[in-house]
Amino acid sequence: MTDRPNGLTYAAAGVDIDAGNALVEAIKPLAKATRRPGAEASLGGFGALFDLKAAGYDDPLLVTTTDGVGTKLKIAIDTGLHDTVGVDLVAMCVNDLLAQGAEPLMFLDYLATSKLDVEVATRVVAGIAEGCRQAGAALVGGETAEMPGMYAGDDYDLAGFCVGAVDRDKVLPRLVDQAAGDLLIGLASSGPHSNGYSLIRKIVELSGLAWDAPCPFAPGQTLAQALMAPTRIYVRSLTPLIKAGKIKGLAHITGGGLIENPPRAIAPGLAPRFDWSAWTLPPVFEWLQQTGGVATEEMRRAFNCGVGMMLIVAPEDAAEVLEALLAADEDAFICGELATA
């Protein structure tokens, strides 16, 4: 290869390799802190290994999920609140794994931006590491891409990928075991989680409130701080109950809300019959509905309405399950039952 004087460089094209290397060094301690049995959680290689035997599995199936944070990221970008979107990223993946009965083992992330801001990216990855800590998953790698021309200004996007495992006899949902009369147990959400934010941003626009305005439904917080509450991760409270065989099905209430997600965990011929009076609509959803003039059915289809995860349990196991969930600091409540479709 022949050098040309005054030739172009990658940096001149908008990609800073040195910034990428600086980010890797900044996040190595964050990844190291997420080590778990079976994974070393070290960064810098071309791939990551996991030892299922060391994790204690006898007859495991691997389960994979991938997801993003959606337009909740626009609020982070517009307000500088970057510290918890990483928790959201992990939560959306690991809560989906739970719905299959799987325990999260290792997590990888993808961050794409126009120009890498090491400080912002480090804050984002710190949130990812915190999510992995909550979920018991090792942060084993990721990819950061600078793509000038694909993204504008301070915009960035996130994607996550999680690998979990479940022993063959613990896979959910257990459709053949479900029956009319099984109870539905709701686990409270921390807010909208990471769904419905295109509608939320439209409602905020209609309200005329600035992101830094005092929040009308959460005293002591700005509107942005309240709406950026990170998605709740249910791994530590639900995994023991799954392994004990106490849960027949789980529905992670994401896009599609309480209308479209529960049927994904329910056997043909059965349907959820919710007791909508069993819990109070949290203030954030009351404000969104009233401010946006959103119909109740649309609320239930767009948002989790306060139920982040729905369990299906046998009536005779309900008391034991509720007691265990409350002991694990979950706000858990019976919210309906299965009925013949």
N, C-alpha and C positions, 0 to 999 in steps of 0.2 A: 504494500500500500504506500502511496506517495502522499506526503503531507502537502497541503496547499496553504500558502501564507494567507492569514486573515480568513481562514475557512470557518464554516459554521460549526457550532458545538450544540450538544443536546440542551445545555442550559439556555443558549440563545433561542432555541426552539420552544422554550418554556418548561422544560423538565429538569429539575434539580436533583441529580443523583446524590449529592452530598446531603441534602435535606432528608432524603429517604433513608440514608444510612444513619443520620442523627436520630430519626424517629425509631429505627430498630433498636438502637442503643438505649433510648429513653424508655422503651416499653419492655425490654428484657426482664427487668425486675418484676414488672406487673405480671408477665406470663409465668415467671418462676413461682410466684406466690400462689398460683392455681394448680400446682402439682397435686396429683392424686395417685392411688395405687393403680398401676398399669400404664401410667404416662409420666414422662419426665418433664413435659411442657417446656422444652427448650426451643428457641427460635434460631433461624439461620440456615437450616437445611432445606432440601427440596421436597421433603415429605415428613410425615410424623408416624411413628409406630405406636401401637397400643397392645398391651398384653392382657387379653381377656381372662386368662387363667389367674393372673395376679389380681384381677378385679373380683374374683370369686364366683365366676359363672361356670355352670356344669354343662348345659345344653343350650347355648345362647343363639339368638337370632340378632343380627344387626339391624338397626332402624336408623334411617336418615331423615333429616328435615332441613329445609332452607327457607329463609324469609328475610324481610327487610323491616324498616321502621315506617315507611310511607311518608306522607306529607307532614307528619309531626316534625320531621327534620326541618321544614321551612320555618317553623317557630323557633327552633334552636338556632338556625342561621340568622334569622331576623333579630333575635334578642341576645345572642351570645351565650345561651344556656345549653352548653354542650356536654355537661357532666353526666347526664343520666340517659341519653339516647342509646348508649352502649348497653345499659341494663335492659332497655326495651328490646334491643336487637337479640340479645341472648334469650330473653323471656319468650319472645314469639316463637323461637325454635324449640326450646326445652319444654315448654308447656304443651306443644304439639306432640313431642315424644311421649310425654306422660299419657296422652290420650291413647297411645298404643301399648301402654304398660311398661314403657322403656325408661331406663335410667340414663341420663346424659353422661357421656364419658369424655368426649373431647369436642372442642369448638374451634372453628376457624372463621375469620372475618375478612371482608373485602371492603376497602374504602377507596372511593374514586373521587377525584377533585380536579379543578382546573389548575390550581397551584397549591402545593402542599404547604400548609401552615403547621409547623412542627408542634407548636404549643397547643393549638386547637386539636390536632390529631392525637396528641398524647392524652388530652382530657377525654376525648371520645374513647380511646382504647382503655383508659383507666376505668371508664364505665363498663366496658365489655368485660374487663377482668373482675370487676365487682359482681356483675351478673353471673359470671362463671363461678365465682366463690359461693354465691348464694345457691347455685344449681349443683355444686359439686363436680363441675366439669373442668377439665384441663384446657386452658387456652394454648393450643399447640402450634398455631401458625396463622398466617393470613397473607393478604396482598394489599399493597397500597399503590394506586395508579394515579399518576398525574396525566391528565388528558386535556391540555389546552385546546379549545375549539369545540370540545364535547360538552364542557361545563363552563358557566360564566361566573365571573366575580368570585364570591366566597362560597358558592354552592358546592355541596358534596353529597354523595349518596353512600349508603351502607347496605351490605348484604351479609347474612350470616349462614353458616352451615354447621350442623351439629350431627354427631354420630352417637348413638346410644345402643344399649343392648337390653334384651329381655330373655329370660329363660322361656323355652318353648311353651310350657304349660301356664305361663302367666300373661300371655298376649291378650290385650284388650282391643275391642270390646268382646266380652264373652256372650255372643248373641244367643247361643243355644240355652244359656242359663237364665235369660231374661224372661220375665212373665208380667202380665197385668197385675198391678198392685205393688210392684217394686217402687221404692221411694226415690224421689229426686232430691238431692242435697246440693244446695248452692254454696259456693265459696265466694265471699265478697271480693270485688275488684277494688283497685286503688283509684279508679276513675275510668276514663275512656280507654285506658291502656294504649294501644297503638292502632286503633281503628276508628274510622269515621272522621278523620282530621280534615279532609277536604270540605266536609259539611261544617265541621267546627269552625274552620277558618272563615267560611262564608258567614256563619252566624256572628262571629266576632266582628266581621266587617259591617254587618247590618246593625250591630249594637252601637257602633261609633266609638267604642272604647279602645284605647291604646293598649298595647301589650304590657306596658309598665303601670297601667292604672290599677288602683286598689281592686282586688277581686270581689265582686258582689256576692259570691257564695262561699268564700274561704277567707275570713278575716285574718289580717296579718300577712297576706301574700299578695303579690301582683297577679294579674290575670294570667300572664304567661307562666309564672311559677306554678300556679294551681293546675293549669292544663298540661304542664310538662311532668306531672307526677309519674314516676316510672311504673311500668307494668309489673304487677305482682308475680313472683316466681313461686310456684306451688310444689316444687320438687321435694323438699325436705319433709313436708307434712303429708304428702300423698304416697311417696315411695314405700314406706313401711306398710301401709294399708294395701297397696297393690300386691306386694310380696306375700302378705298374709292372706290373700285371696278374698278380701272383704269388699272389693269393688267389681261390679259387673260391667261397667262402662263409664267412660269419661268423655265429656265434650268440652274442648277449649273454646270459649265464646269469643270469637274473633270477628272478622268481616262476615256479615250476614246475621250477626247478633243472635238473639234467643229464638229466632224463627228458623234459620237455616242450619245452624250448627248442631243442635241436639239430635236431629234425625240421623246424622252421620255416625252416632254411637248407639243407635237403637235398632233392634231386630225388626225385620219385615213383619207387618201385621200389628205392630205396636206403635204408639205415638205418645209424646209427652203431654200431660195435662197439668199445666202450671196453675198454681194458686198465686195469682198476681198480687194478692193482699198479704202474702207471707213475708214480704220485706218492703221497706220504704225506699222509694226512688231517691238515690243520693242527690244532694243539693246541686252538684255540677250538672246532672242530667235534667233536673227541674229547670235550671236556668237556661240550658240549651233548648229545651222544648218550648219554654215560654217565650224566650227571646226570638227564636227562629220560627215560632208558630208551627212546630213540627208535629204531625199527627202521631198518636200513640203507636199505631202499627208500624209507622216508619221509624220511630224511635227504637222499637224492639227489633227491627231488621237492620238498623245501622249501627247500634251500640250494644254494649253488654248490659246496660241498664243496672249496673251494680253487681252482676253475677259474672265473675271471671272464669269460673270453672263449674261444670255441673256433673255431679256423680250419680250413678245408678247403683242402688244397694238393695239387698233383700230387707224386708221389714224387720226381721228378727236381728239383723246386724246394725240397724240404724242407730240405736242408742250407743253402742260401742264405738261406731265410726264417728259420731258427733262428739263423743267424749274425747277421743284421740285428736280430732281436729281442733277442738277448743284448747286442749293442752298444748298443741303446737302453735298457738296464737293465731289461728284462723277464725274469722267470723263466719261460722257455718250455720245453716238453717235448712229445714225441710221446705222445699219450694214447690212440691207437686208429686205426681206419681205417673207411672206408666199405665196406659189404658189401651184397650183394643182399638185398633185404627178403624 
